[in-house]
Structures are given as structure tokens and as C-alpha cells.
Amino acid sequence: MSYSLNFANGIIEHLGVRLYQNKPTKVIAEYVSNSWDADASECRIQIPTSSLTPDSSIVITDDGVGMSENDLKNKFLVIGLPKRKSANSISAGKQRKLMGRKGIGKLAGFGVADRLEVLTCSKTADNVLKCYWLQFELSGIISSSHDGLSGKYEAKVLADGVSPEEFEKLLKENDPVYDDVRRHLEEGSSFTSIILTGITLKRKIETEK
């Protein structure tokens, strides 16, 4: 199954890279606000405590409603799709006032990383959990802007609507990056995990003031 990111030329660099470049706290804040909008009651953040390298990972995982195939294709992959129809728009489940506005925060990770992965499981109308895993490379997205006006990038699909059992088999064994994902899979709960790798930051992320 194809998952295409369609975008106007330059928008990834302007809104994903430059707007959030070397601003890890703003990047994390964008994904935390998405967790809030997804009715999450928990959002866990894994940040390297040592010096950052290209092999380091930043992970944001929540226990929100997750994303279905339709959500991924018609919401997540549509750059600039407004989340709110009005200033008072609320979430479907917990009736929270939505924090997201312009639908560009999904690009925030490219301000600090070259690779963005989305791992998510959501429940169908029949209460069946289906899981998805998409991978995006910044270099590929930028180079796919072929006509000077627009671009189309095909995300790498690692899982497309598979069961939690099948999904777990895809995870690297004993890799702490997937600890929270494994926990949600074992609990049979919906979730979304954003994994940022190929970190481009040159300094350690300060976790204390």
C-alpha cells in the first residue's frame, strides 16, 4: 500500500527544518500537543542524557487513539491541513480543546533529525487493533521536489495494518527505543510513537533548568 506525502516546493525546508532548527524543546512540544489532541493520558519522552551523535534517538510515545490508514493518508500526510475548524474545536473522545492549529507540527522533527518514523496502532470499529509503521527521510523528501513547484514522496512502509503480534516481531530485540511501544502492544492499547534518528543537533539537550 502506498503512503504519499504531497507538498509544495520548499515547505519541508521552511516549516520543518528552518522553523524548528536546533530547537529540540519546540520540536518535542509540537509532538506533545499532538498527543493531547489525540486524547492521550500519558506521553513519555526518551531523550539522550549524554552527548548527541547521529545514532542518538529522541522518542515521543503516547497512549492516545492512534492513527488508522485513513488518518495517516488523509490527515497526517496532508501538509497544512488545519486541525481546528474553529477556535473552540474539541477532541472527539475527552472533549479537549485542541492545541494543534495549522497542521505543520508533524514536520517539526526535521528541525533536529534527518529521519522521522511514525509507529501507531489504532482500534477499528470492531475493536481490533491495527498497526502501522512509516519512515521518512529528509534528504529523500527534499530531492523529490522534481518540478520546482511541488513534490511527492513515498514513505517507506514497514507495517501496514498488521496485528500487534506481527508488529512486535518487527521491533529490534532489546532496543530500549521501543520499550514504550512494546508495553502498549502487550496491553493491547492504541498509541503513537514518533522516533527521530540521524540527530543533527550539535549540543546536549538540557533537561533541567
C-alpha positions in Angstrom: 0.0 0.0 0.0 1.3 3.5 -0.9 1.5 6.3 1.6 2.4 9.5 -0.2 3.4 12.8 1.3 2.4 15.7 -1.1 3.8 19.1 -0.5 4.6 22.5 -2.1 8.2 23.1 -3.1 10.3 24.3 -0.1 7.7 23.8 2.5 9.7 21.0 4.2 12.8 23.1 4.5 10.9 26.3 5.6 8.4 24.8 8.0 10.2 21.6 9.0 13.8 22.5 9.1 14.3 26.2 9.5 11.3 26.9 11.8 12.5 24.3 14.3 16.2 24.0 13.5 18.3 23.3 16.7 15.2 23.9 18.8 14.6 20.5 20.4 12.2 21.8 23.1 9.9 23.3 20.5 10.1 20.1 18.5 9.1 18.0 21.5 6.4 20.5 22.4 4.8 20.1 19.0 4.5 16.3 19.4 3.3 16.6 23.0 0.5 18.9 21.8 -0.4 16.2 19.2 -0.6 13.7 22.0 -3.0 16.0 23.9 -5.2 16.3 20.8 -5.2 12.5 20.4 -6.8 12.2 23.9 -3.7 10.7 25.4 -3.5 10.4 29.2 0.2 9.7 29.1 3.1 10.9 26.9 6.6 9.6 27.6 9.7 11.2 26.2 13.1 9.5 25.8 15.9 12.0 25.5 19.6 11.0 25.4 21.4 12.2 28.5 24.9 12.0 27.0 26.3 13.9 24.1 24.3 13.5 20.9 25.5 11.6 17.9 23.8 10.8 14.6 23.0 7.4 16.1 21.1 9.0 19.0 17.3 8.9 19.2 14.6 11.1 20.5 11.3 9.2 21.1 7.9 10.6 22.0 5.2 8.0 22.7 1.6 8.5 23.8 -1.4 6.3 24.6 -3.8 8.3 22.5 -6.2 7.0 20.0 -3.5 6.3 17.4 -3.9 6.7 13.6 -5.7 4.5 11.2 -4.9 4.1 7.5 -7.4 6.9 6.7 -5.9 9.1 9.4 -2.4 8.6 8.0 -3.3 9.2 4.4 -5.9 12.0 4.7 -4.6 13.8 7.8 -1.0 13.1 8.7 0.3 13.1 5.2 -1.6 16.3 4.2 0.7 19.1 5.0 -1.0 22.2 6.3 -4.4 20.6 6.9 -5.9 22.7 9.8 -6.8 20.6 12.8 -9.4 23.0 14.1 -12.5 24.1 12.3 -12.9 26.9 14.8 -11.1 28.3 17.8 -13.3 26.2 20.1 -12.8 22.8 18.3 -12.6 19.9 20.7 -11.3 16.3 20.5 -13.8 13.5 19.8 -13.1 11.5 23.0 -12.2 13.5 26.0 -13.7 16.7 24.6 -10.4 18.6 25.0 -9.9 21.9 23.4 -7.5 21.2 20.5 -4.0 22.7 20.7 -2.8 22.0 17.1 -3.8 24.6 14.6 -2.1 24.7 11.2 -1.1 21.1 10.7 2.6 21.8 10.2 3.9 20.5 13.6 4.3 17.0 12.1 7.3 18.4 10.3 9.0 19.7 13.4 11.2 16.6 13.8 13.2 17.5 10.7 14.5 20.6 12.6 16.7 18.3 14.7 16.8 14.9 12.8 17.2 13.5 9.3 14.8 10.6 9.8 11.3 10.5 11.2 9.5 7.3 12.0 5.8 7.0 12.9 4.7 3.9 14.7 1.0 3.8 15.5 -1.8 1.4 16.4 -5.5 2.3 16.4 -8.7 0.3 17.1 -11.2 -0.3 14.3 -15.0 -0.1 14.8 -14.9 -3.8 15.7 -12.3 -3.0 18.5 -9.5 -4.7 16.5 -6.1 -3.2 16.9 -4.3 -2.5 13.6 -0.7 -1.2 13.5 1.3 0.9 11.0 4.9 1.9 10.7 6.1 4.6 8.3 9.6 6.0 7.8 10.5 9.4 6.3 14.0 10.6 5.2 14.5 14.3 4.9 17.0 14.0 2.0 14.5 11.9 0.0 11.7 14.4 0.6 13.8 17.4 -0.5 15.1 15.6 -3.6 11.6 14.5 -4.6 10.6 18.1 -5.3 11.0 17.5 -9.0 9.3 20.3 -10.9 10.2 23.3 -8.8 6.6 23.7 -7.7 5.6 20.6 -5.8 6.8 17.3 -4.6 5.6 13.8 -3.9 7.4 11.5 -1.5 6.6 7.8 -0.9 7.1 6.9 2.7 8.9 3.7 3.4 6.2 1.3 4.8 7.4 -1.2 7.4 4.0 -2.2 8.6 0.6 -1.7 7.0 -2.4 -2.6 9.2 -0.8 -5.6 10.8 -1.7 -7.2 14.1 0.1 -6.3 17.4 1.8 -9.7 17.3 3.1 -9.2 13.8 4.1 -5.7 14.6 6.2 -6.7 17.7 8.2 -9.1 15.5 9.4 -6.2 13.5 10.9 -4.4 16.5 14.6 -4.8 17.2 15.1 -7.1 20.2 16.2 -5.4 23.4 16.3 -2.0 21.8 15.2 0.5 24.5 13.9 2.8 21.8 10.8 0.5 21.5 10.2 0.0 25.3 7.1 2.0 25.4 5.8 0.6 22.1 6.2 -2.9 23.5 4.4 -2.0 26.6 1.4 -0.7 24.7 1.4 -3.8 22.4 1.4 -6.1 25.4 -1.5 -4.1 26.9 -3.4 -4.1 23.7 -3.8 -0.4 23.7 -3.7 2.2 21.0 -0.7 4.5 20.7 1.5 6.7 18.6 5.3 6.8 18.8 7.5 9.3 17.0 11.1 8.3 16.7 13.7 10.8 15.5 17.1 9.5 14.4 20.0 10.9 12.5 20.1 13.6 15.0 21.6 16.9 13.6 21.9 18.7 16.9 25.5 19.5 18.0 24.8 20.0 21.7 23.3 18.1 24.5 19.6 18.6 25.3 19.2 20.2 28.7 16.5 18.5 30.7 16.8 20.7 33.8 16.7 24.4 34.4 
